[in-house]
Structures are given as C-alpha cells and as structure tokens.
Amino acid sequence: MNNDAQRIIDTALAEAMPGAAVRQALQKITFPTGRLVVVAAGKAAWEMGNAAAKELGDRISTGIIITKYDHSKGEVPHLEVREAGHPVPDENSYSATARALEIVKDLTPDDAVLFLLSGGGSALFESPMVDADEMASVTGQLLACGADIVEINTVRKRLSAVKGGRFALCCAPAHVYTVVLSDIIGDPLDMIASGPAYPDSSTSEQAMAIVEKYGLKISAKAEILLRTETPKTLDNVTTYVTGSVKQLCATAERVCREMGYEPITLTASLNCEAREAGTFLGAIARDHQNTEKSLAFIAGGETVVHLTGHGKGGRNQEIALSAAKDIAGCTDTCVFSFGSDGTDGPTDAAGGYADEHTLSALRSAGLDVHSVLADNDAYHALKSVGGLIMTGPTGTNVNDLAVVLIKR
C-alpha cells in the first residue's frame, strides 16, 4: 500500500512541475521590442524563473526571483534570486519586493514585464502599507483562526502596496504578461497570491465582514485601508493560467488505473476542516470494505486547520491522522494526503499516511488520536509511527491531494 501511495505521489508531483507549463505559455506571448523584465514570486518561483531564463536567454534585461527559504536551487542567468518568509512575511519579503518595485520603475510602453506567479506569493511578495509587525500579526491571526485562503487574501491585499492589482499599476505603462500556477480552488485570478496583477473582485465590505467574523485585532490605520477599494479594472495586463489541482487529480486517477485500481474522483474542490476531511475519507474507506475490486477515491483542494493547541503539524497530516481512527480494522486500506509544494504547514513534511495498523501503532506509543489532534501535534505522532510523507521542497504548488486506496 505504501509503495502504491508513493508511486501516486511521485508521478503527480512530476507532472505538476511548472517548467513545461511556463514554456508552453511563452509560446503564446509576443513581447514588445523594448526591455523585458522578469519578476517571479511564490513557492514555485525558482522553477518558473529558471524555465523562463532558459527559454528567453539574453532577451531578458533584468529581473528577480522571490521564493520561500530553501526553495531556490542556485543562480539563474539575468535574474537575482532572493529567499523570504512564508506563510508570514518577513524583512526579506519586504526588501525583495522593494527590489522588484525598483526594477519595474520608469518602464515605457515599449517595455514588458513577465510576471511569474505561484502560491505563497501573498507572503513572499509584499510591500505593507501598515507597520510590518501589524502585517505579521494580522496574517498570524487569520492563519490561527481557520480562515480560508480567499478570506485571508481579501484582507491582506488591502494592507499592501502590491496586491489587489496594485503591482500592475506600478509597472504601467509597460504591459504585464502574467503566467499563473494556480494554488486556489477554482483558479480565482484575483485571489492567487492576492492578485498583484489582476483586477480585484472582492470588496471593502467583505474585508470588514471577515474582520468582524473572526474578531481580528487591527489598528485604526489598517481599518482605513480595509475600507479603501482596490483597482477594479486594469488595461495593461494579459494573464495565462497553467497548472491546477484538477491536473493533480487527473494524474492520480490515471496512475491508480494503471496500478489496477478503479479510480473515483470525489472532488477537486475540497475545502473544510482538515480533521473533518480525514473523518470523511475514513468513512468512505470503511463503507467500501466489502468491495471485490481495488478502489481509489481521490480528492483535491485545500483544507484548513483551526489551531487549538501548541503542537506541530499541518492540514495534510491532520487528514491522515484523523482518518487513522476510522480505518482501523479495515483490510489493505490506506489514506494519505500531501501538499504539492512539499511543505505541510510549518513542517518539513509534505503530508501524512495512515493505514489500518496506524491506530494500534499510535496506541502502542502511548498516543491518543483525539488528544494529539486537540494539540495540533500530528507531526510528532505520525513521525513516531513512520507516517510522514517527506518529499522536500518540490518547486511546484497546485494545492493538495488526498487519496483513499482499498486493495483487493
């Protein structure tokens, strides 16, 4: 079961890499004759920027790659490489973004900006209009209260000088060609990395409603910014979306079929509490134990974790750990879930794996699943029973994939 899970993980990740997608997008673009500036931001920024550099060569005048710590793989011709904080922006996020704004300053209508955007850009590409400490505080509050990525970005973009379409305004009158690797369900272009180069569809009223919903503590200055509208039209932007969680699910479906499973894709829009998703997937596994054929149930999307404890873990690890209690007693059954970027929450694991033996192994180690989940300590629990999925940083980011395997 573990080998089958690993094959699905490896193949899904290999086919979600952004290099080929960037090359395909570049074939559709005819740049104007002036300077070409490249700005890449996000957890997949190094892979995307490197692919662009190989494809465009000396056509690139200058540029910058801004990615998460430990996600770059060396120097890239014509491009500066910077690493910064994620999921909470830090001083390196701010200084790297300031450098990007300097690079796109004073461009002409004959110039162009190739903007390569991937998930994680909300934290990595940031120029706050509030105090940096407050920006970090607001981001931390949103992450801790269980807000989903759309809610988080609706608030953050209004506190930023580059989000919500404002980066495109900074590049004007040059044209911005944006290539997006989507990490949000449904590919909402104004929400991916908080939409630095796309008109904003969210409203100030929605932003304030989120503040009230979660009881966020904000300053008077932040409230003024949240009540200020973002750009609703941009005439200097062309956007290309490449790669998404639907592709991740399709690859998993194909690989499962090749291994003899009958695959069923449940959804590519999974969006709920992680432990609820784990319980749901465990229930599906339990309900199909009498099957005479091997089955695979596939779900893509992005769940959330409501922090109630002080442990270490991530949403995918909580899915696997939560499912463990429901598949105990099943036969040749596993549930695994992983983040395509290779990092699940603030950990070095991509996700978690559980089978029918995981619960008893945890009990033998003196661990109670409910107590572990209450403390949000899935990482240490799964590590103790060999249930962590470790891929290292992958260079891509197209949401998460969860799979139930029942082998007959």
Sequence and secondary structure as in RCSB ss.txt:
>XXXX:A:sequence
MNNDAQRIIDTALAEAMPGAAVRQALQKITFPTGRLVVVAAGKAAWEMGNAAAKELGDRISTGIIITKYDHSKGE
VPHLEVREAGHPVPDENSYSATARALEIVKDLTPDDAVLFLLSGGGSALFESPMVDADEMASVTGQLLACGADIV
EINTVRKRLSAVKGGRFALCCAPAHVYTVVLSDIIGDPLDMIASGPAYPDSSTSEQAMAIVEKYGLKISAKAEIL
LRTETPKTLDNVTTYVTGSVKQLCATAERVCREMGYEPITLTASLNCEAREAGTFLGAIARDHQNTEKSLAFIAG
GETVVHLTGHGKGGRNQEIALSAAKDIAGCTDTCVFSFGSDGTDGPTDAAGGYADEHTLSALRSAGLDVHSVLAD
NDAYHALKSVGGLIMTGPTGTNVNDLAVVLIKR
>XXXX:A:secstr
 HHHHHHHHHHHHHHT HHHHHHHHHTT    SS EEEEEESTTHHHHHHHHHHHHGGG  EEEEEEETT   S 
BTTBEEEEE SSS  HHHHHHHHHHHHHTTT  TT EEEEEEETTHHHHS  BSS HHHHHHHHHHHHHTT  HH
HHHHHHGGGBSSTTTHHHHHHTTSEEEEEEE  STT  TTTGGG TTS     HHHHHHHHHHHT    HHHHHH
HTS   S  SSEEEEE   HHHHHHHHHHHHHHTT EEEEEEEEE SBHHHHHHHHHHHHHHTTT SS EEEEEE
E  B    SS    HHHHHHHHHHHHHTT SSEEEEEEETTS  SSSS  EEEEETTHHHHHHHTT  HHHHHHT
T HHHHHHHTT EE     S    EEEEEEE  
